[in-house]
């Protein structure tokens, strides 16, 4: 009985094995047969990590795709498509610029189907991927304003300031070497009346004047915008005039006629400054007490800070004429010296009289007499020693203040300091015979 049962079990095992093989064959060959699948538009990924380190850059179209034909069991083919496959191109061995046809490896980007690809064979319908590599260069490109804006009436647009004045462009030599300029486009809403400052973008241009937009995807800039400053000045025509210090019996208003050539000049400067200016003065200030007569000379023009001549006029000829004033010289002897001398010295006044020039209206000048003029000569506190000493005196006109003045003609009073003679000592007892 036991032997019969043992033989039965063996028959059951063999029968089960046969049935399993038949079922496997049925599933494999009828339910999951061999098949093939063509996958198009598989994206290409370029592994170019070392190109830049070698001074190179890829210029190829990064949107390239390849096509492959996959063969294998249906269950492995069904889950693969262009969305989870990629073609990897290695550029590790590229060490110079040129045109290349490189092989690629088929990979999956989805870990869930990575195992399926290992059970499949594939035929590359796209055999290689074209790759273009160029030298990577940098270039400083000057930045300019494309078109100068206009100023409103009475305003002048000065030369613009752009910071930075040049931008650095990095990219393939074939594209970067053809770029000559970067142009800023600035279009204000109205004509300018004030200095403007703002950040602006720019466009790159070739030597032929074409905008380099097509190849911008290959280029890198160190900045996307620049600071544009456009100074605006106000222009105005103003008169030239002289400054005077009244004195010497005359005033600018009553006695001076100034003829200046040119009479007017055009100025330019900040609007808030120019608005306050109606007259620009010569650099020289005229002390009328020092002015002995009519004079003509060329003088520098003193423009206010921040203001300049629009026509680069830096000097003007001024003719100054004294009007409605008479001049007279009066000899006065009323000199009062103040002299300190060292011990053992004495002094004597060398200047006994002084010719003083006075000026004013004729009716007043003729009334001045010598006693109206006093002269004080102060030689200081320090004791004087032997020699001739000079000092500029203080001259006062008494009784005619404001109507007659003294014209400064380099007056001087002199004294001589000399050793004192010791007193003579008479002899006692007389002469002996």
C-alpha positions, 0 to 999 in steps of 0.5 A: 500500500505504501509503495502504491501511494509513493508512486502516486505522489510521484506521478502527481508531481510530474503531472504538476510540473508538466502543467506548470511548464505548459502554463508558463509557455502559454503565458510567455508565448501567447499572453506576453509575446516578444515585441518591438517598439519605436520611441521618438523624441527622446530628449538628449542630456549633455554631460558637459561639466568639465567644458568650462574648466577647459575654457570651452562652451557647447554651442549645440541646440540643447533641445535635440532628441533621438529615436530608438527601437526597443525589442523584448517582452511586451510587459517590459515595452509597455511602460517605456516612452519619451517621458521616462527615457533620456539619451546621455552624451558625455563630453568629458573627452572633448578638449578643444573647439570643433564639430563632433558626432558623439555617441550616447547612452540610453538611460531612464529618468524614472527609477520605477522602469529602470529594471524594465530597460535591462530586459530589452534590446535597443537599436539606435535609429539616431546613431550619433548626436551632433555637438558644436564646441567653441572657445569660451571668451570674455569681452568688455563691451562699452555702453552708450546711450542710443539716442540723446534726449532733448531738453525743454526750451531754455535747458541744455542736456549735458553729456550722459554718465553711465555706470558701469561704462562697460559690461563684461560679456562671456560666451562662445568666441564666434558670438562674443567677438562680433559684439561691439557696443551695448546701447541703452534706450531711454525715452522720457515722457517729455523734454527734460527740465531737470537732471534724471537718474535711473537704472536701465537695461541695454541691448548688445549690438554687432559691428553691423548694427544688428541686435544680438538677440538670436544668440543671447541664450549662449551669453552671460552678462556681469550685469543686466542693467546700468545706472544712467545719469543725464545732467540737465543745465539751465541756460541763461544770458546775463550781464557782466559787471564789476565790484567796487569798494567805495572810497577816495571820494567817489562811489561806483553808483555816482562816479564810475562808468564801466564799459565791459566787452562782451557786455553779456554772456550765456551761462549754464548750470543747475536750474536752481542756481541759474534761476538766482543769477542775473549778473556775473562779476569780473574776478577783480574787485576795484578799491576806488580809493586806489584808483587814480584815473581811468583804466582799461584792462582784461580781467578774468570772469568769476562764474559762481560754483557749478556754473560755466560759460556756454561759449567758453568765455573766461575773460572780458575787457573792462574800461573804467572811467571816473566821472563827476569828480575833481582831483587836487593835491594839498600840501600839508605840514601837519604831521604828528609822529609817534616815535620810540627810540632806543636809549642814547638815540634821538630822531629828527623828522625828515618828511616836513610836509606831505602832498595829499591827493584829494578827490570829490565834487568840485564845489567841495574839493575847493573848500579843503584847506591844509589845516583840514588834513591831519597826518599821524605817523606811528612808528610802533612801540619797538625802540628804533635804532640808528638809521632812516625809518619809514612808515605809512601814515594815517591821513584824516580829512576833517570836516568833509567826511563822505563828500571828499576822499583821499586818493591812496598814492603810497604815502610815506613819512620818514624819520632819521634816528641818530646817536645823541651827543653826550653833553660837554663837561666844562673844565674846572680851574681853567687853563694852566700856563 
